[in-house]
């Protein structure tokens, strides 16, 4: 008897399969296809030498490679095309191939089609990774066999045969992954929605439509978890085919999950005090509300409470890097949008030295300006969005020259050095860029690691370090 994956690969034998983008998710896919005797065309804009011999090893197994600037040429003869999430499906070469009969799919779409167990998937503009991690942690703490993947963790298609029917898969899904999705999970969670990735999406309408795909193909037996505090996300309830569970930090709900008098309630029953949550910030409280709604009926209140008291958070998300000379340094590199930085700033009562700026995703910074004025004593700016953030700050109603002080630096390393000079005991130095990383770094994780290295390389303070750690 063939396994699930073997049967899937068998359906591709005799077809010409193109895999566009040789990245984290597609690399194991290509290897599996080659091992299964599938004719594979691998396409990537990078040059051969950047793969350090991988292409040559695959070519020995029968791979055809199309690399460099014209990597999308030659797709016309493909029967099936696996798209990398960052590539729009309407680029001319892909669109032309589809018009000629090619099937356009992705590693994630194939996994959802084949997965033998229930899937809980999370999307939203902010909080996806933390909410996904909390859901997975709660299920694991309750004793369920749990797999984590999508935009977090590692590709799961190659592991589909090891996933038992009684397990749970928890996925983080981005708008890029959802853009062409034609399958929906058993439980879909939308944390929130605000303008994001408008450098890739045509407009906000397309971005929202991509997010809708997480529940568009659900059935009556499925469930949709929505943020009741946002009119846009709450409105999706009218389009849901399955049961809807709402969560709210701002108002009491008869059903669903909400905050009331400092306590979290689920379907009217107390779960835990909000103060039990180790992670700081109202945005993390909202992440817990969403996660508790997602695991409704699966995880006990005691298990949720015990987990919340010990869970320290996810790397690059308001992560305490170091305390030096009475100054705490925090890494919030994941904050690639203004709303994310606003949420981070609201976590702090201490004076903040904010390091912001980066790649321009064509977002508005108008809402960020007043928050900077209210929370920040020194604003240190780098990158393409520095002018926009400075203009929004200076346009804020309560802005006064020097409040905050605004400093410009060419690099993140220089910004860390300048922050060290300006920080005083009791301050918090926060990297929360409100921008993507692509002007100087490959991704937010590389940016966050660089920041931590720069901070840890600072000379020890007189009298020694208070502590290093992770919040």
Helices and strands as residue ranges (DSSP letters): H 4-12, E 16-20, H 24-35, E 39-44, G 48-51, H 54-59, E 64-67, G 75-77, E 80-83, H 92-99, E 103-105, H 107-114, E 118-123, H 128-141, E 146-150, G 157-162, E 168-172, H 175-178, E 187-190, H 204-216, E 223-227, H 231-235, G 236-239, E 243-248, E 257-260, E 263-266, E 269-273, G 274-276, H 282-294, H 301-310, E 319-324, E 327-331, H 338-345, E 352-356, H 366-375, E 376-381, H 386-394, E 405-408, H 412-422, E 428-431, H 444-456, E 467-468
